[in-house]
Amino acid sequence: MELGIYTFVENTADSAGMTQAPADRMSDLLEEMRLADEVGLDVFAIGEHHRPEYLASSPSTILAAGAAVTKRIRLSSAVTVLGSEDPVRVFQQFATLDLISGGRAEIMAGRGSFIESFPLFGNELGDYDRLFAEKLDLLLRLREEAIISWEGEFRPSIDGRGVYPRPVQETLPVWLAVGGTPASAVRAGTLGLPLALAIIGGNPSRFKGFADLYRKSLAEAGNPLETPMSINAHGFVAEDARRAADIAYPPFAETMNRIGAERGWPPTSRAHFDHEVGPNGALLLGNPEQVAEKIIRQHALFKHDRTLIQLSVGTIPHKEMMKAIELLGTKVAPLVQAETVG
């Protein structure tokens, strides 16, 4: 199984109310990407957000900078909010990243968990689903055809125009990110796209039906059943399990309570957090053995090919992030590989 990291490049205030200078936060991120590559992690992914507490409004730009300080790790978005993007520019940006990185680029396309990008780029929220479906269709066409003619409802038509550059990879990988919508799992399977299933709360076994529905849709559409699947989850790792929780909980609670206040969620608590850390919770958090055991248990349930962990739900101190990345690559990954090969 592949193991990797995803981040939205959080830049929230620390316990003293201080926020890091954005340039310094970006410098730290590139060190984290370099270390992830050095310790053998498989994927580093950047999510797109257009809010003041995140610095990742342009994932492809950050990933291109990361390509310059890494050698083998795959570089992905997580996610590209495709409904508010121009698929032509998305393809061009990630094809360029593929050239810079020597064939390591991926796109993880999704509908997005925040709405700021839609009015920012002149899109109507009422068209949310139709925008995504149309733009995904165009993006997939662009992978196959350098000269394209295309007509849709929302984007201006393309009449026999060339879209360049072309990537190193024959087919630029496009994953479909899914939260809790069964129709999205069906869409991924019908289109034969790799599925990235986000599990950020509750018992992971609740999501087994999504994996089954995805594979059923793959089969019904005549697509390969071995099409990859990823589980994306929140988590953290330290040498000691209690220390991992003590580091991760304060920024986790600040982030979840801030977002929850916008969405009407009840406040989180340390008791709820600790439950999610437990064997029936979604958090991949603890010491290396505990995190590996939980990933292995999920693999027995989902038979997935990749696990991506968001280590920084809120700002984690850079020193602690570097140690967590080191532990993921040197201790967690070997344990997982030993139990999931074959």
C-alpha positions as CSV (number, residue, x, y, z in Angstrom):
1,M,0.0,0.0,0.0
2,E,1.1,3.6,-0.7
3,L,1.3,6.0,2.2
4,G,1.3,9.8,1.9
5,I,0.4,13.1,3.3
6,Y,-2.1,15.8,2.3
7,T,-2.3,19.4,3.6
8,F,-4.2,22.6,3.0
9,V,-1.1,24.6,4.1
10,E,-2.9,25.8,7.3
11,N,-1.6,29.0,8.8
12,T,-3.8,29.5,11.9
13,A,-2.8,31.2,15.1
14,D,-0.8,29.2,17.7
15,S,-1.7,28.9,21.4
16,A,-0.2,32.4,22.0
17,G,-2.4,33.9,19.2
18,M,0.6,34.3,16.9
19,T,0.5,33.5,13.1
20,Q,3.5,32.6,11.2
21,A,4.7,34.9,8.3
22,P,3.2,33.3,5.1
23,A,6.7,33.2,3.4
24,D,8.1,31.3,6.4
25,R,5.2,28.9,6.5
26,M,5.8,28.1,2.8
27,S,9.5,27.6,3.4
28,D,8.6,25.1,6.2
29,L,6.2,23.3,3.9
30,L,9.0,22.8,1.3
31,E,11.2,21.3,4.0
32,E,8.3,19.0,4.9
33,M,7.9,17.9,1.3
34,R,11.7,17.3,0.9
35,L,11.7,15.1,4.1
36,A,8.6,13.2,3.0
37,D,10.5,12.3,-0.2
38,E,13.7,11.4,1.7
39,V,12.0,9.0,4.1
40,G,10.2,7.2,1.3
41,L,6.6,8.3,1.5
42,D,4.7,7.8,-1.8
43,V,2.5,10.9,-2.2
44,F,2.4,14.6,-1.1
45,A,-0.8,16.3,-1.9
46,I,-2.0,20.0,-1.6
47,G,-5.6,20.9,-1.2
48,E,-7.1,24.1,-2.8
49,H,-8.7,26.6,-0.5
50,H,-9.6,30.3,-0.9
51,R,-9.8,31.3,2.8
52,P,-7.5,33.5,5.0
53,E,-6.4,30.6,7.2
54,Y,-4.9,28.6,4.3
55,L,-2.1,29.4,1.8
56,A,-3.0,26.9,-0.9
57,S,-5.2,28.7,-3.4
58,S,-2.8,27.5,-6.2
59,P,-1.8,23.9,-5.4
60,S,0.0,23.4,-8.8
61,T,2.4,26.3,-8.0
62,I,3.3,24.9,-4.6
63,L,3.7,21.4,-6.0
64,A,6.0,22.7,-8.8
65,A,8.2,24.2,-6.0
66,G,8.0,20.9,-4.3
67,A,9.1,19.1,-7.4
68,A,12.4,21.1,-7.3
69,V,13.3,19.7,-3.8
70,T,12.1,16.1,-4.3
71,K,13.1,13.2,-6.5
72,R,10.5,10.4,-6.4
73,I,7.4,11.3,-4.4
74,R,4.2,11.7,-6.4
75,L,2.7,15.2,-6.3
76,S,-1.1,15.6,-6.2
77,S,-3.8,18.1,-5.6
78,A,-6.2,17.2,-2.7
79,V,-8.5,18.5,-4.1
80,T,-8.7,20.7,-7.2
81,V,-12.2,22.4,-6.8
82,L,-13.0,21.6,-10.4
83,G,-16.5,23.2,-10.5
84,S,-15.0,26.7,-10.1
85,E,-11.9,26.1,-12.2
86,D,-11.2,26.2,-16.0
87,P,-10.4,22.6,-16.9
88,V,-8.1,23.8,-19.7
89,R,-6.0,25.7,-17.2
90,V,-6.1,22.8,-14.7
91,F,-4.8,20.4,-17.4
92,Q,-2.1,22.8,-18.6
93,Q,-0.9,23.5,-15.0
94,F,-0.6,19.9,-14.1
95,A,0.9,18.9,-17.4
96,T,3.5,21.5,-16.7
97,L,4.0,20.1,-13.2
98,D,4.4,16.7,-14.8
99,L,7.2,18.0,-17.1
100,I,8.9,19.7,-14.2
101,S,8.7,16.6,-11.9
102,G,9.6,14.1,-14.5
103,G,6.2,12.4,-14.6
104,R,5.0,12.6,-10.9
105,A,1.9,14.8,-11.2
106,E,-1.6,13.8,-10.3
107,I,-5.0,15.6,-10.1
108,M,-7.5,14.8,-7.4
109,A,-10.7,16.4,-8.5
110,G,-13.6,17.2,-6.2
111,R,-16.6,19.4,-5.7
112,G,-14.9,21.1,-2.7
113,S,-15.9,21.4,1.0
114,F,-16.0,25.2,1.0
115,I,-17.9,27.5,-1.3
116,E,-15.7,30.7,-1.5
117,S,-14.2,29.9,-4.9
118,F,-17.6,29.8,-6.6
119,P,-18.6,33.5,-6.3
120,L,-14.9,34.5,-6.5
121,F,-14.7,33.1,-10.0
122,G,-18.2,34.1,-11.0
123,N,-20.0,30.7,-10.7
124,E,-23.5,30.2,-9.3
125,L,-23.8,27.8,-6.3
126,G,-27.1,26.6,-7.7
127,D,-25.1,25.1,-10.6
128,Y,-22.7,23.2,-8.2
129,D,-23.3,19.7,-9.4
130,R,-23.8,20.5,-13.1
131,L,-20.6,22.6,-13.1
132,F,-18.6,19.7,-11.7
133,A,-20.0,17.1,-14.1
134,E,-19.4,19.3,-17.2
135,K,-15.9,20.3,-16.3
136,L,-14.9,16.8,-15.3
137,D,-16.0,15.7,-18.8
138,L,-13.8,18.3,-20.4
139,L,-10.8,17.5,-18.2
140,L,-11.0,13.8,-19.1
141,R,-11.3,14.7,-22.8
142,L,-8.2,16.9,-22.5
143,R,-6.2,13.9,-21.3
144,E,-7.0,12.0,-24.4
145,E,-6.9,14.6,-27.2
146,A,-4.3,17.3,-27.9
147,I,-6.6,18.9,-30.5
148,I,-10.1,19.2,-29.1
149,S,-13.6,20.3,-30.1
150,W,-16.0,20.5,-27.2
151,E,-19.2,22.2,-26.3
152,G,-20.9,22.7,-22.9
153,E,-23.4,24.7,-21.0
154,F,-21.1,26.8,-18.7
155,R,-17.7,27.1,-20.4
156,P,-17.2,28.7,-23.8
157,S,-16.9,26.1,-26.6
158,I,-13.6,24.9,-28.0
159,D,-13.5,24.5,-31.8
160,G,-10.5,22.4,-32.9
161,R,-8.0,24.1,-30.6
162,G,-4.7,22.6,-29.3
163,V,-4.1,22.3,-25.6
164,Y,-0.5,22.3,-24.6
165,P,1.9,21.3,-23.1
166,R,1.3,17.6,-23.0
167,P,2.5,15.7,-19.9
168,V,5.3,13.1,-19.6
169,Q,2.8,10.5,-18.5
170,E,0.8,9.1,-21.3
171,T,-2.4,9.6,-19.3
172,L,-2.3,12.2,-16.6
173,P,-3.8,10.5,-13.5
174,V,-7.1,12.0,-12.4
175,W,-8.6,10.8,-9.1
176,L,-12.1,11.5,-8.0
177,A,-12.5,12.7,-4.4
178,V,-15.7,11.6,-2.6
179,G,-17.1,12.5,0.8
180,G,-20.5,11.1,1.8
181,T,-22.4,11.0,-1.5
182,P,-23.1,7.6,-3.0
183,A,-23.7,9.1,-6.5
184,S,-20.1,10.3,-6.5
185,A,-18.8,6.8,-5.8
186,V,-21.0,5.6,-8.7
187,R,-19.6,8.3,-11.0
188,A,-16.0,7.3,-10.2
189,G,-16.7,3.7,-10.9
190,T,-18.7,4.4,-14.1
191,L,-15.9,6.6,-15.4
192,G,-13.2,4.2,-14.3
193,L,-11.4,6.8,-12.2
194,P,-9.4,6.0,-9.0
195,L,-11.5,6.9,-6.0
196,A,-10.3,8.9,-3.0
197,L,-12.7,8.4,-0.1
198,A,-12.5,10.9,2.8
199,I,-13.2,9.4,6.2
200,I,-12.8,12.2,8.8
201,G,-15.3,11.2,11.5
202,G,-17.2,8.2,12.8
203,N,-16.6,4.5,12.5
204,P,-14.8,3.8,9.2
205,S,-16.9,0.6,8.8
206,R,-19.8,3.0,8.0
207,F,-18.1,3.7,4.7
208,K,-17.7,0.1,3.5
209,G,-20.8,0.5,1.4
210,F,-19.2,3.3,-0.6
211,A,-16.3,1.0,-1.5
212,D,-18.6,-1.8,-2.4
213,L,-20.8,0.6,-4.5
214,Y,-17.6,1.9,-6.3
215,R,-16.4,-1.6,-7.2
216,K,-19.9,-2.6,-8.3
217,S,-20.0,0.4,-10.6
218,L,-16.6,-0.4,-11.9
219,A,-17.7,-3.9,-12.8
220,E,-21.0,-2.8,-14.4
221,A,-19.2,-0.3,-16.6
222,G,-16.6,-2.9,-17.6
223,N,-13.7,-1.0,-15.9
224,P,-10.8,-2.9,-14.2
225,L,-11.7,-3.9,-10.7
226,E,-8.1,-3.2,-9.7
227,T,-8.6,0.6,-10.4
228,P,-6.9,2.2,-7.3
229,M,-8.7,3.4,-4.2
230,S,-7.4,5.7,-1.5
231,I,-8.6,6.4,2.1
232,N,-8.0,10.0,3.1
233,A,-8.1,10.7,6.8
234,H,-7.0,13.1,9.6
235,G,-4.3,11.9,11.9
236,F,-0.9,12.5,13.6
237,V,2.0,10.4,14.8
238,A,4.6,10.8,17.6
239,E,6.8,8.4,19.5
240,D,4.3,8.4,22.4
241,A,0.5,8.1,21.8
242,R,-0.4,10.6,24.5
243,R,2.1,13.1,23.1
244,A,0.6,12.7,19.6
245,A,-2.9,13.5,21.0
246,D,-1.7,16.4,23.1
247,I,0.1,18.0,20.1
248,A,-2.8,17.4,17.6
249,Y,-5.8,18.2,19.7
250,P,-5.5,22.0,20.3
251,P,-5.2,23.0,16.6
252,F,-7.8,20.3,15.7
253,A,-10.3,21.7,18.1
254,E,-9.7,25.3,17.0
255,T,-10.2,24.4,13.4
256,M,-13.2,22.2,13.9
257,N,-14.9,24.6,16.2
258,R,-14.3,27.6,13.9
259,I,-15.7,25.7,10.9
260,G,-18.4,24.2,13.0
261,A,-19.6,27.6,14.1
262,E,-20.1,28.4,10.4
263,R,-22.0,25.2,9.6
264,G,-24.0,24.7,12.8
265,W,-22.0,21.7,14.1
266,P,-21.8,21.1,17.9
267,P,-18.5,22.0,19.6
268,T,-15.9,19.3,19.7
269,S,-14.3,18.1,22.9
270,R,-11.3,16.2,24.1
271,A,-13.5,13.3,25.0
272,H,-14.9,13.2,21.4
273,F,-11.4,13.5,20.0
274,D,-10.1,10.7,22.2
275,H,-13.0,8.5,21.0
276,E,-12.0,9.2,17.4
277,V,-8.5,8.1,18.2
278,G,-9.8,4.8,19.6
279,P,-10.2,1.6,17.6
280,N,-13.6,2.5,16.2
281,G,-12.8,6.1,15.3
282,A,-11.6,7.7,12.1
283,L,-8.4,9.4,13.4
284,L,-5.2,7.7,12.4
285,L,-3.4,9.0,15.4
286,G,-1.0,7.6,18.0
287,N,2.4,6.1,18.1
288,P,3.8,4.4,15.0
289,E,2.5,0.9,15.9
290,Q,-1.0,2.2,16.7
291,V,-1.2,4.2,13.5
292,A,0.1,1.3,11.4
293,E,-2.4,-1.1,13.1
294,K,-5.3,1.1,12.3
295,I,-4.3,1.5,8.7
296,I,-3.9,-2.3,8.4
297,R,-7.3,-2.8,10.0
298,Q,-8.8,-0.4,7.4
299,H,-7.1,-2.2,4.6
300,A,-8.7,-5.5,5.7
301,L,-12.1,-3.6,5.4
302,F,-11.6,-1.7,2.2
303,K,-8.8,-3.5,0.3
304,H,-7.6,0.0,-0.7
305,D,-4.3,0.9,-2.4
306,R,-3.3,4.1,-0.7
307,T,-3.7,6.0,2.6
308,L,-3.2,9.7,2.8
309,I,-3.1,11.4,6.2
310,Q,-3.8,15.1,6.9
311,L,-1.3,15.6,9.7
312,S,-2.1,19.3,10.2
313,V,-5.8,19.9,11.0
314,G,-4.8,23.4,12.1
315,T,-1.2,24.6,12.5
316,I,1.2,22.0,14.0
317,P,4.6,23.3,14.9
318,H,7.1,22.7,12.2
319,K,9.5,20.7,14.4
320,E,6.6,18.3,15.4
321,M,5.5,18.0,11.8
322,M,9.0,17.0,10.7
323,K,9.2,14.3,13.4
324,A,5.8,13.0,12.4
325,I,6.8,12.8,8.7
326,E,10.0,11.0,9.7
327,L,8.0,8.4,11.8
328,L,5.5,7.9,9.0
329,G,8.2,7.0,6.5
330,T,10.7,5.1,8.7
331,K,8.3,3.3,11.1
332,V,4.7,3.3,10.0
333,A,5.2,2.6,6.3
334,P,7.4,-0.6,6.9
335,L,4.8,-2.0,9.3
336,V,2.0,-1.3,6.9
337,Q,3.8,-2.7,3.9
338,A,4.7,-5.9,5.7
339,E,1.0,-6.6,6.3
340,T,-0.6,-5.4,3.1
341,V,1.7,-6.6,0.3
342,G,0.1,-9.1,-2.1
